[in-house]
Amino acid sequence: MKTKIPDKEYFRIGEVAKLLEVEPHVVRYWESEFRLVKPVRAESRQRLYRRKDIEALFSIKRLLYEEKYTIAGAKRRLRESMGDERAKDLLQEVVDELKDLRKILD
């Protein structure tokens, strides 16, 4: 069952740890190992995680705990999947540009 992320802008580390069902020190460790997770700091210096950070942490947890990747393997897999996403985005931009050109030529 997929955990539903509450609809709010920022989450404290305790909330994130609870959603992920891990200890806060695990979240901090993953943050230090994976550049994909970049919480902002409040004036109080407390970490504030956004939805995209939490989604990345769920992906990291899945790779490490369910798919049994090592840290290095999970980093490599995330880099590959990000490359795939960038390629899809770029391809979609090209398709959109070609559609626009076709409209102009028709």
C-alpha positions, 0 to 999 in steps of 0.5 A: 500500500502506498503512503499518502503524503499529506497536502501541505507545503513543508514537513519537519524531519520527524513528520518525514521519518514517520511517513517513511517509517524510519528514524530521523537519523536515517533521513539525515543520512540519506540526505547526506548521501543523495543530492536529490534530497535538498531540504530548505532550512527555516530561520530556526535552522530546522530542516523543512522537506518539500513534497518532491524531497519526500517522493525522492526519499520514498524512491530511495527507501524502495531501492534500498529496502525492497530492491536491495540496492547498495547506496552506490547502486541506488545512486546509480539507478536514480541517476539513470532514471533521472536521465530517462526523465530528462530524455522524455522531457526533451523528446516531448519538447521536440514533438511540441516544436514539430507540432507548432511548425506543422501548424505554421506550414499548414 
